[in-house]
Amino acid sequence: MVLKQDDMELLERKFAMYVILAVEKHPMSTKTEIMRLDNGNEKTKFNRIQELIAAGLIHHVETETGATRIDLTPEGKAIAAKLKTLRLALIKSTRNNQDPDDTE
């Protein structure tokens, strides 16, 4: 595998990783529900959802009532699992490297 500078560009975009983890935590939500889970620019979150759909990480699911919801694809679920591992490692690292003077 050849590493290219823009290989991770989609995930580096604002709210991309957040959206993946939010959909993983709240499967079968509407786009609006995901966009409004937390503060932040809803238009940007909407754009990330659309880009992640185009990339094949999120897909539309039609419910029995005919409502359209979103969920992660198998590829999206695999990325979400890795992101959760990275997030946990980052949180642990941040706590372990906290300056003792910062806790006062």
N, CA, C and O atoms as CSV, one atom per row, in Angstrom:
chain,resi,resn,atom,element,x,y,z
A,1,MET,N,N,0.845,-1.183,0.000
A,1,MET,CA,C,0.000,0.000,0.000
A,1,MET,C,C,0.885,1.239,0.000
A,1,MET,O,O,1.827,1.358,0.783
A,2,VAL,N,N,0.561,2.135,-0.881
A,2,VAL,CA,C,1.296,3.387,-0.985
A,2,VAL,C,C,0.521,4.451,-0.229
A,2,VAL,O,O,-0.662,4.675,-0.487
A,3,LEU,N,N,1.189,5.099,0.697
A,3,LEU,CA,C,0.563,6.169,1.474
A,3,LEU,C,C,0.554,7.443,0.647
A,3,LEU,O,O,1.588,7.879,0.140
A,4,LYS,N,N,-0.609,8.026,0.521
A,4,LYS,CA,C,-0.743,9.284,-0.199
A,4,LYS,C,C,-1.201,10.349,0.779
A,4,LYS,O,O,-1.892,10.060,1.756
A,5,GLN,N,N,-0.811,11.573,0.506
A,5,GLN,CA,C,-1.090,12.682,1.413
A,5,GLN,C,C,-2.582,12.867,1.668
A,5,GLN,O,O,-2.958,13.271,2.769
A,6,ASP,N,N,-3.447,12.587,0.693
A,6,ASP,CA,C,-4.872,12.848,0.862
A,6,ASP,C,C,-5.706,11.587,1.084
A,6,ASP,O,O,-6.925,11.624,0.919
A,7,ASP,N,N,-5.071,10.469,1.457
A,7,ASP,CA,C,-5.788,9.217,1.700
A,7,ASP,C,C,-6.871,9.359,2.769
A,7,ASP,O,O,-7.931,8.740,2.672
A,8,MET,N,N,-6.610,10.153,3.761
A,8,MET,CA,C,-7.515,10.271,4.902
A,8,MET,C,C,-8.327,11.566,4.868
A,8,MET,O,O,-8.965,11.925,5.858
A,9,GLU,N,N,-8.306,12.256,3.753
A,9,GLU,CA,C,-8.918,13.579,3.660
A,9,GLU,C,C,-10.385,13.585,4.071
A,9,GLU,O,O,-10.817,14.517,4.750
A,10,LEU,N,N,-11.158,12.589,3.689
A,10,LEU,CA,C,-12.572,12.556,4.066
A,10,LEU,C,C,-12.740,12.525,5.580
A,10,LEU,O,O,-13.567,13.254,6.129
A,11,LEU,N,N,-11.965,11.688,6.253
A,11,LEU,CA,C,-12.074,11.602,7.717
A,11,LEU,C,C,-11.528,12.832,8.422
A,11,LEU,O,O,-11.906,13.117,9.558
A,12,GLU,N,N,-10.635,13.567,7.751
A,12,GLU,CA,C,-10.055,14.769,8.347
A,12,GLU,C,C,-10.991,15.973,8.266
A,12,GLU,O,O,-10.753,16.985,8.925
A,13,ARG,N,N,-12.032,15.877,7.479
A,13,ARG,CA,C,-12.967,16.994,7.349
A,13,ARG,C,C,-13.744,17.185,8.658
A,13,ARG,O,O,-14.027,16.231,9.382
A,14,LYS,N,N,-14.073,18.436,8.929
A,14,LYS,CA,C,-14.779,18.781,10.164
A,14,LYS,C,C,-16.053,17.955,10.307
A,14,LYS,O,O,-16.845,17.862,9.369
A,15,PHE,N,N,-16.245,17.371,11.453
A,15,PHE,CA,C,-17.401,16.569,11.860
A,15,PHE,C,C,-17.486,15.184,11.212
A,15,PHE,O,O,-18.421,14.443,11.514
A,16,ALA,N,N,-16.561,14.808,10.345
A,16,ALA,CA,C,-16.664,13.502,9.682
A,16,ALA,C,C,-16.591,12.362,10.698
A,16,ALA,O,O,-17.453,11.484,10.706
A,17,MET,N,N,-15.584,12.371,11.541
A,17,MET,CA,C,-15.448,11.304,12.534
A,17,MET,C,C,-16.585,11.377,13.555
A,17,MET,O,O,-17.094,10.348,13.999
A,18,TYR,N,N,-16.973,12.581,13.919
A,18,TYR,CA,C,-18.100,12.766,14.838
A,18,TYR,C,C,-19.363,12.121,14.266
A,18,TYR,O,O,-20.067,11.399,14.971
A,19,VAL,N,N,-19.648,12.382,12.991
A,19,VAL,CA,C,-20.854,11.842,12.365
A,19,VAL,C,C,-20.814,10.313,12.353
A,19,VAL,O,O,-21.816,9.665,12.655
A,20,ILE,N,N,-19.676,9.741,12.009
A,20,ILE,CA,C,-19.555,8.279,11.989
A,20,ILE,C,C,-19.849,7.710,13.372
A,20,ILE,O,O,-20.624,6.762,13.502
A,21,LEU,N,N,-19.239,8.279,14.399
A,21,LEU,CA,C,-19.448,7.781,15.761
A,21,LEU,C,C,-20.877,8.052,16.246
A,21,LEU,O,O,-21.436,7.249,16.992
A,22,ALA,N,N,-21.463,9.162,15.836
A,22,ALA,CA,C,-22.835,9.471,16.231
A,22,ALA,C,C,-23.819,8.487,15.600
A,22,ALA,O,O,-24.751,8.030,16.261
A,23,VAL,N,N,-23.615,8.163,14.336
A,23,VAL,CA,C,-24.498,7.196,13.674
A,23,VAL,C,C,-24.290,5.809,14.271
A,23,VAL,O,O,-25.240,5.036,14.391
A,24,GLU,N,N,-23.063,5.493,14.642
A,24,GLU,CA,C,-22.788,4.198,15.270
A,24,GLU,C,C,-23.516,4.097,16.608
A,24,GLU,O,O,-24.060,3.046,16.949
A,25,LYS,N,N,-23.522,5.193,17.359
A,25,LYS,CA,C,-24.161,5.201,18.675
A,25,LYS,C,C,-25.689,5.310,18.574
A,25,LYS,O,O,-26.407,4.837,19.455
A,26,HIS,N,N,-26.175,5.927,17.509
A,26,HIS,CA,C,-27.612,6.151,17.318
A,26,HIS,C,C,-28.048,5.614,15.951
A,26,HIS,O,O,-28.445,6.388,15.081
A,27,PRO,N,N,-27.978,4.299,15.762
A,27,PRO,CA,C,-28.361,3.752,14.450
A,27,PRO,C,C,-29.845,3.990,14.165
A,27,PRO,O,O,-30.661,4.123,15.078
A,28,MET,N,N,-30.158,4.037,12.904
A,28,MET,CA,C,-31.545,4.223,12.444
A,28,MET,C,C,-32.110,5.587,12.857
A,28,MET,O,O,-33.308,5.724,13.104
A,29,SER,N,N,-31.244,6.575,12.926
A,29,SER,CA,C,-31.674,7.950,13.186
A,29,SER,C,C,-31.921,8.647,11.853
A,29,SER,O,O,-31.522,8.159,10.795
A,30,THR,N,N,-32.576,9.778,11.922
A,30,THR,CA,C,-32.697,10.610,10.724
A,30,THR,C,C,-31.452,11.483,10.635
A,30,THR,O,O,-30.704,11.626,11.602
A,31,LYS,N,N,-31.247,12.058,9.471
A,31,LYS,CA,C,-30.118,12.979,9.312
A,31,LYS,C,C,-30.262,14.134,10.301
A,31,LYS,O,O,-29.287,14.546,10.930
A,32,THR,N,N,-31.475,14.649,10.434
A,32,THR,CA,C,-31.719,15.780,11.333
A,32,THR,C,C,-31.387,15.418,12.771
A,32,THR,O,O,-30.795,16.225,13.486
A,33,GLU,N,N,-31.755,14.226,13.206
A,33,GLU,CA,C,-31.450,13.800,14.575
A,33,GLU,C,C,-29.937,13.759,14.805
A,33,GLU,O,O,-29.460,14.186,15.857
A,34,ILE,N,N,-29.192,13.258,13.845
A,34,ILE,CA,C,-27.730,13.214,13.976
A,34,ILE,C,C,-27.168,14.631,13.983
A,34,ILE,O,O,-26.284,14.943,14.782
A,35,MET,N,N,-27.666,15.480,13.111
A,35,MET,CA,C,-27.163,16.850,13.016
A,35,MET,C,C,-27.412,17.643,14.291
A,35,MET,O,O,-26.672,18.579,14.591
A,36,ARG,N,N,-28.449,17.279,15.046
A,36,ARG,CA,C,-28.827,18.066,16.225
A,36,ARG,C,C,-28.436,17.406,17.545
A,36,ARG,O,O,-28.847,17.877,18.605
A,37,LEU,N,N,-27.663,16.342,17.509
A,37,LEU,CA,C,-27.250,15.682,18.749
A,37,LEU,C,C,-26.415,16.592,19.637
A,37,LEU,O,O,-26.520,16.538,20.863
A,38,ASP,N,N,-25.608,17.406,19.035
A,38,ASP,CA,C,-24.675,18.243,19.772
A,38,ASP,C,C,-24.535,19.563,19.025
A,38,ASP,O,O,-24.916,19.667,17.859
A,39,ASN,N,N,-23.996,20.557,19.689
A,39,ASN,CA,C,-23.779,21.849,19.047
A,39,ASN,C,C,-22.836,21.708,17.868
A,39,ASN,O,O,-22.028,20.780,17.810
A,40,GLY,N,N,-22.940,22.604,16.959
A,40,GLY,CA,C,-22.079,22.621,15.791
A,40,GLY,C,C,-22.899,22.962,14.564
A,40,GLY,O,O,-24.125,22.842,14.570
A,41,ASN,N,N,-22.231,23.379,13.532
A,41,ASN,CA,C,-22.885,23.818,12.313
A,41,ASN,C,C,-23.630,22.663,11.651
A,41,ASN,O,O,-23.015,21.703,11.185
A,42,GLU,N,N,-24.954,22.763,11.612
A,42,GLU,CA,C,-25.778,21.688,11.063
A,42,GLU,C,C,-25.557,21.511,9.560
A,42,GLU,O,O,-25.629,20.390,9.055
A,43,LYS,N,N,-25.293,22.590,8.850
A,43,LYS,CA,C,-25.052,22.483,7.408
A,43,LYS,C,C,-23.782,21.675,7.151
A,43,LYS,O,O,-23.744,20.842,6.246
A,44,THR,N,N,-22.758,21.920,7.939
A,44,THR,CA,C,-21.509,21.167,7.788
A,44,THR,C,C,-21.744,19.696,8.102
A,44,THR,O,O,-21.258,18.822,7.385
A,45,LYS,N,N,-22.485,19.417,9.167
A,45,LYS,CA,C,-22.791,18.017,9.509
A,45,LYS,C,C,-23.601,17.356,8.396
A,45,LYS,O,O,-23.351,16.201,8.050
A,46,PHE,N,N,-24.571,18.084,7.833
A,46,PHE,CA,C,-25.360,17.553,6.723
A,46,PHE,C,C,-24.450,17.204,5.547
A,46,PHE,O,O,-24.576,16.135,4.950
A,47,ASN,N,N,-23.534,18.114,5.221
A,47,ASN,CA,C,-22.597,17.856,4.116
A,47,ASN,C,C,-21.743,16.629,4.390
A,47,ASN,O,O,-21.498,15.834,3.482
A,48,ARG,N,N,-21.282,16.460,5.636
A,48,ARG,CA,C,-20.483,15.270,5.968
A,48,ARG,C,C,-21.310,13.999,5.804
A,48,ARG,O,O,-20.818,12.999,5.280
A,49,ILE,N,N,-22.567,14.036,6.253
A,49,ILE,CA,C,-23.432,12.862,6.090
A,49,ILE,C,C,-23.543,12.511,4.615
A,49,ILE,O,O,-23.414,11.346,4.239
A,50,GLN,N,N,-23.780,13.504,3.788
A,50,GLN,CA,C,-23.911,13.263,2.348
A,50,GLN,C,C,-22.622,12.684,1.762
A,50,GLN,O,O,-22.666,11.761,0.949
A,51,GLU,N,N,-21.479,13.226,2.176
A,51,GLU,CA,C,-20.192,12.729,1.680
A,51,GLU,C,C,-19.932,11.302,2.154
A,51,GLU,O,O,-19.399,10.485,1.403
A,52,LEU,N,N,-20.303,11.002,3.387
A,52,LEU,CA,C,-20.106,9.649,3.916
A,52,LEU,C,C,-21.050,8.657,3.251
A,52,LEU,O,O,-20.709,7.484,3.103
A,53,ILE,N,N,-22.223,9.110,2.851
A,53,ILE,CA,C,-23.123,8.263,2.061
A,53,ILE,C,C,-22.480,7.984,0.699
A,53,ILE,O,O,-22.443,6.840,0.247
A,54,ALA,N,N,-21.974,9.037,0.053
A,54,ALA,CA,C,-21.338,8.889,-1.262
A,54,ALA,C,C,-20.111,7.969,-1.199
A,54,ALA,O,O,-19.800,7.267,-2.161
A,55,ALA,N,N,-19.421,7.985,-0.050
A,55,ALA,CA,C,-18.230,7.149,0.125
A,55,ALA,C,C,-18.580,5.710,0.494
A,55,ALA,O,O,-17.700,4.849,0.531
A,56,GLY,N,N,-19.848,5.443,0.765
A,56,GLY,CA,C,-20.270,4.089,1.099
A,56,GLY,C,C,-20.105,3.705,2.553
A,56,GLY,O,O,-20.091,2.518,2.880
A,57,LEU,N,N,-19.979,4.696,3.440
A,57,LEU,CA,C,-19.823,4.415,4.868
A,57,LEU,C,C,-21.156,4.507,5.621
A,57,LEU,O,O,-21.317,3.913,6.687
A,58,ILE,N,N,-22.097,5.252,5.060
A,58,ILE,CA,C,-23.443,5.386,5.611
A,58,ILE,C,C,-24.421,5.074,4.479
A,58,ILE,O,O,-24.161,5.381,3.316
A,59,HIS,N,N,-25.544,4.462,4.836
A,59,HIS,CA,C,-26.556,4.197,3.818
A,59,HIS,C,C,-27.942,4.495,4.369
A,59,HIS,O,O,-28.154,4.574,5.579
A,60,HIS,N,N,-28.880,4.658,3.436
A,60,HIS,CA,C,-30.281,4.889,3.795
A,60,HIS,C,C,-30.955,3.551,4.064
A,60,HIS,O,O,-30.695,2.558,3.384
A,61,VAL,N,N,-31.812,3.546,5.052
A,61,VAL,CA,C,-32.605,2.358,5.379
A,61,VAL,C,C,-34.056,2.802,5.443
A,61,VAL,O,O,-34.392,3.764,6.135
A,62,GLU,N,N,-34.910,2.100,4.721
A,62,GLU,CA,C,-36.345,2.410,4.755
A,62,GLU,C,C,-37.004,1.555,5.828
A,62,GLU,O,O,-36.834,0.336,5.847
A,63,THR,N,N,-37.755,2.190,6.719
A,63,THR,CA,C,-38.435,1.467,7.797
A,63,THR,C,C,-39.767,0.912,7.292
A,63,THR,O,O,-40.191,1.197,6.173
A,64,GLU,N,N,-40.409,0.122,8.132
A,64,GLU,CA,C,-41.712,-0.458,7.787
A,64,GLU,C,C,-42.758,0.618,7.515
A,64,GLU,O,O,-43.677,0.416,6.721
A,65,THR,N,N,-42.611,1.758,8.178
A,65,THR,CA,C,-43.575,2.847,8.006
A,65,THR,C,C,-43.256,3.711,6.784
A,65,THR,O,O,-44.001,4.636,6.462
A,66,GLY,N,N,-42.156,3.408,6.113
A,66,GLY,CA,C,-41.768,4.172,4.939
A,66,GLY,C,C,-40.842,5.328,5.237
A,66,GLY,O,O,-40.435,6.046,4.323
A,67,ALA,N,N,-40.499,5.523,6.501
A,67,ALA,CA,C,-39.567,6.596,6.873
A,67,ALA,C,C,-38.148,6.201,6.452
A,67,ALA,O,O,-37.798,5.021,6.457
A,68,THR,N,N,-37.354,7.177,6.096
A,68,THR,CA,C,-35.974,6.925,5.713
A,68,THR,C,C,-35.055,7.268,6.874
A,68,THR,O,O,-35.104,8.376,7.409
A,69,ARG,N,N,-34.240,6.336,7.251
A,69,ARG,CA,C,-33.269,6.505,8.336
A,69,ARG,C,C,-31.878,6.244,7.777
A,69,ARG,O,O,-31.731,5.779,6.647
A,70,ILE,N,N,-30.865,6.545,8.570
A,70,ILE,CA,C,-29.500,6.253,8.140
A,70,ILE,C,C,-28.833,5.318,9.134
A,70,ILE,O,O,-29.164,5.301,10.320
A,71,ASP,N,N,-27.898,4.549,8.629
A,71,ASP,CA,C,-27.130,3.621,9.444
A,71,ASP,C,C,-25.776,3.426,8.779
A,71,ASP,O,O,-25.585,3.788,7.618
A,72,LEU,N,N,-24.848,2.858,9.516
A,72,LEU,CA,C,-23.534,2.581,8.952
A,72,LEU,C,C,-23.582,1.331,8.080
A,72,LEU,O,O,-24.306,0.378,8.370
A,73,THR,N,N,-22.810,1.355,7.025
A,73,THR,CA,C,-22.608,0.166,6.213
A,73,THR,C,C,-21.594,-0.712,6.951
A,73,THR,O,O,-21.013,-0.257,7.937
A,74,PRO,N,N,-21.363,-1.940,6.514
A,74,PRO,CA,C,-20.311,-2.750,7.160
A,74,PRO,C,C,-18.946,-2.046,7.167
A,74,PRO,O,O,-18.201,-2.140,8.143
A,75,GLU,N,N,-18.629,-1.350,6.087
A,75,GLU,CA,C,-17.360,-0.607,6.038
A,75,GLU,C,C,-17.371,0.542,7.049
A,75,GLU,O,O,-16.361,0.814,7.699
A,76,GLY,N,N,-18.509,1.207,7.175
A,76,GLY,CA,C,-18.644,2.285,8.155
A,76,GLY,C,C,-18.525,1.772,9.577
A,76,GLY,O,O,-17.934,2.431,10.433
A,77,LYS,N,N,-19.089,0.589,9.832
A,77,LYS,CA,C,-18.987,-0.016,11.163
A,77,LYS,C,C,-17.544,-0.376,11.488
A,77,LYS,O,O,-17.108,-0.220,12.629
A,78,ALA,N,N,-16.804,-0.855,10.500
A,78,ALA,CA,C,-15.390,-1.191,10.717
A,78,ALA,C,C,-14.584,0.065,11.046
A,78,ALA,O,O,-13.729,0.045,11.931
A,79,ILE,N,N,-14.859,1.145,10.337
A,79,ILE,CA,C,-14.159,2.406,10.613
A,79,ILE,C,C,-14.562,2.951,11.978
A,79,ILE,O,O,-13.712,3.455,12.711
A,80,ALA,N,N,-15.837,2.859,12.330
A,80,ALA,CA,C,-16.304,3.333,13.639
A,80,ALA,C,C,-15.594,2.576,14.760
A,80,ALA,O,O,-15.200,3.182,15.756
A,81,ALA,N,N,-15.428,1.278,14.613
A,81,ALA,CA,C,-14.743,0.490,15.644
A,81,ALA,C,C,-13.304,0.970,15.812
A,81,ALA,O,O,-12.811,1.075,16.935
A,82,LYS,N,N,-12.644,1.255,14.721
A,82,LYS,CA,C,-11.263,1.744,14.795
A,82,LYS,C,C,-11.207,3.151,15.387
A,82,LYS,O,O,-10.307,3.467,16.164
A,83,LEU,N,N,-12.158,3.982,15.022
A,83,LEU,CA,C,-12.203,5.336,15.579
A,83,LEU,C,C,-12.424,5.308,17.086
A,83,LEU,O,O,-11.832,6.102,17.817
A,84,LYS,N,N,-13.274,4.396,17.552
A,84,LYS,CA,C,-13.513,4.284,18.992
A,84,LYS,C,C,-12.239,3.860,19.716
A,84,LYS,O,O,-11.949,4.352,20.807
A,85,THR,N,N,-11.483,2.954,19.115
A,85,THR,CA,C,-10.212,2.523,19.703
A,85,THR,C,C,-9.232,3.688,19.746
A,85,THR,O,O,-8.567,3.906,20.759
A,86,LEU,N,N,-9.141,4.429,18.658
A,86,LEU,CA,C,-8.243,5.590,18.612
A,86,LEU,C,C,-8.671,6.654,19.617
A,86,LEU,O,O,-7.835,7.252,20.294
A,87,ARG,N,N,-9.969,6.885,19.708
A,87,ARG,CA,C,-10.491,7.894,20.648
A,87,ARG,C,C,-10.155,7.526,22.085
A,87,ARG,O,O,-9.728,8.378,22.865
A,88,LEU,N,N,-10.345,6.267,22.434
A,88,LEU,CA,C,-10.029,5.805,23.783
A,88,LEU,C,C,-8.541,5.960,24.083
A,88,LEU,O,O,-8.165,6.399,25.170
A,89,ALA,N,N,-7.700,5.601,23.124
A,89,ALA,CA,C,-6.247,5.743,23.313
A,89,ALA,C,C,-5.876,7.212,23.496
A,89,ALA,O,O,-5.028,7.542,24.325
A,90,LEU,N,N,-6.500,8.079,22.734
A,90,LEU,CA,C,-6.223,9.512,22.849
A,90,LEU,C,C,-6.662,10.052,24.209
A,90,LEU,O,O,-5.942,10.832,24.832
A,91,ILE,N,N,-7.837,9.639,24.665
A,91,ILE,CA,C,-8.336,10.078,25.973
A,91,ILE,C,C,-7.391,9.601,27.080
A,91,ILE,O,O,-7.048,10.371,27.977
A,92,LYS,N,N,-6.974,8.341,27.018
A,92,LYS,CA,C,-6.053,7.809,28.029
A,92,LYS,C,C,-4.722,8.539,27.992
A,92,LYS,O,O,-4.163,8.871,29.037
A,93,SER,N,N,-4.218,8.786,26.811
A,93,SER,CA,C,-2.942,9.478,26.669
A,93,SER,C,C,-3.020,10.892,27.231
A,93,SER,O,O,-2.102,11.351,27.912
A,94,THR,N,N,-4.109,11.569,26.944
A,94,THR,CA,C,-4.294,12.930,27.440
A,94,THR,C,C,-4.341,12.957,28.961
A,94,THR,O,O,-3.746,13.829,29.594
A,95,ARG,N,N,-5.050,11.998,29.541
A,95,ARG,CA,C,-5.130,11.929,31.008
A,95,ARG,C,C,-3.774,11.602,31.623
A,95,ARG,O,O,-3.395,12.182,32.640
A,96,ASN,N,N,-3.049,10.683,31.013
A,96,ASN,CA,C,-1.751,10.270,31.551
A,96,ASN,C,C,-0.699,11.362,31.430
A,96,ASN,O,O,0.236,11.422,32.229
A,97,ASN,N,N,-0.849,12.219,30.439
A,97,ASN,CA,C,0.147,13.264,30.212
A,97,ASN,C,C,-0.277,14.614,30.766
A,97,ASN,O,O,0.350,15.635,30.484
A,98,GLN,N,N,-1.336,14.615,31.549
A,98,GLN,CA,C,-1.830,15.863,32.125
A,98,GLN,C,C,-0.829,16.389,33.142
A,98,GLN,O,O,-0.326,15.638,33.978
A,99,ASP,N,N,-0.547,17.661,33.066
A,99,ASP,CA,C,0.361,18.312,34.000
A,99,ASP,C,C,-0.292,18.326,35.378
A,99,ASP,O,O,-1.434,18.770,35.498
A,100,PRO,N,N,0.398,17.853,36.432
A,100,PRO,CA,C,-0.194,17.863,37.770
A,100,PRO,C,C,-0.654,19.242,38.215
A,100,PRO,O,O,-1.594,19.357,39.002
A,101,ASP,N,N,-0.003,20.287,37.722
A,101,ASP,CA,C,-0.410,21.654,38.084
A,101,ASP,C,C,-1.748,22.006,37.470
A,101,ASP,O,O,-2.428,22.905,37.963
A,102,ASP,N,N,-2.153,21.316,36.393
A,102,ASP,CA,C,-3.419,21.614,35.724
A,102,ASP,C,C,-4.625,21.087,36.509
A,102,ASP,O,O,-5.758,21.493,36.251
A,103,THR,N,N,-4.385,20.195,37.454
A,103,THR,CA,C,-5.506,19.581,38.180
A,103,THR,C,C,-5.947,20.405,39.370
A,103,THR,O,O,-6.966,20.090,39.983
A,104,GLU,N,N,-5.232,21.423,39.707
A,104,GLU,CA,C,-5.587,22.235,40.868
A,104,GLU,C,C,-6.617,23.259,40.545
A,104,GLU,O,O,-7.022,24.024,41.421
